[in-house]
Amino acid sequence: MSIGGPVPLVRDRSDTIGVALVLVAAVSLASKGIAAKLLYAEGLDLPTVLFLRMMFATPVFWVFALAKYGRHDIVGASIKGVASAAVVGVICYYAGGLADMGALLYISASVQRLLLFSYPAFVVLLDAALRRQLPPRQHWLALALTYVGIFFVMGGFDQTVLAANLTGAGLAILAALTFAVYLLVNQKWGRIIGSIRFTLFAQTGAATAMALHFAIRGGADLSVISLRAWWIVAFLVIVATCVAWFAFSEGIRLIGATRAALISTIGPPATLGIAHLMLGETLTLLQMAGAGVVALGVVVLELRPPPVATPLKLA
């Protein structure tokens, strides 16, 4: 897999569809944190929100996949591919999901989404480690821009703000790391077993882990959930989960993980706009500048042609 290199503009119909799908996914995912914040305000806790999201989303994934492939093709998928999808689903959807939505208990949806956007930097680092090659020089520039931007999004040199954001930021960055792992595994196995099947088995693995988590925890009384909260859950499941992940997974298959990372730079600004309208959240000028630096890091990562990578000498 190549992480760098010049990327041509839209080349054909499938390329156009891939770009459109990633845009749809980015905007849909931008609404996830807002939905979670609204559910917390309705009295739901983190495990309950994630449990409801997965338990309602997983049957939708199965219905869609069975309609597209049929039972025979689903069952006949590569065992190794299914296992890889299930494992990375537990890592990204379950563990990463807990970190992702847990971050919203400590920081705003806008800041959380901006920190999640550090995942392209993790894609670069993980890819370099897998290939045993140092990243090209412009990738180091992209990494530096990303993490300088994150520093300012977290509060910069204001130690009070920085300390207040530390726990939430750590959880958001952990979620970004799991997402980078998901992207790299998806890029390989999504092309072999199909992006829809990959997403299906990843979601199923995560839902199984979450069901066990919820059972061990002792569950919750779902009868006290308000009607408004159920509508928010429906939005979270249909738009911010099913539509978002199917679109993103198929987009990755069509245009690749790194181009998808560049196009999805629309996500943080979309989150900022929605959070401002629905939650009244605002960012300081310094945080907004940091957000711009993070986005610039992703652009540098994709648009500048890399030199030949230097082999990593292992001791």
Secondary structure, DSSP 4 states (H G I P E B T S, - for coil): ----S---S--SHHHHHHHHHHHHHHHHHHTHHHHHHHHHHTT--HHHHHHHHHHHHHHHHHHHHHHHH-HHHHHTS-HHHHHHHHHHHIIIIIIHHHHHHHHTTTS-HHHHHHHHTTHHHHHHHHHHHHHTBPPPHHHHHHHHHHHHHHHHHTTTT-HHHHHHHHHHHHHHHHHHHHHHHHHHHHHHHHHHH-HHHHHHHHHHHHHHHHHHHHHHHT---GGG--HHHHHHHHHHHIIIIIIHHHHHHHHHHHH-HHHHHHHGGGHHHHHHHHHHHHH-----HHHHHHHHHHHHHHHHHHHSPP-PPPBPPP-
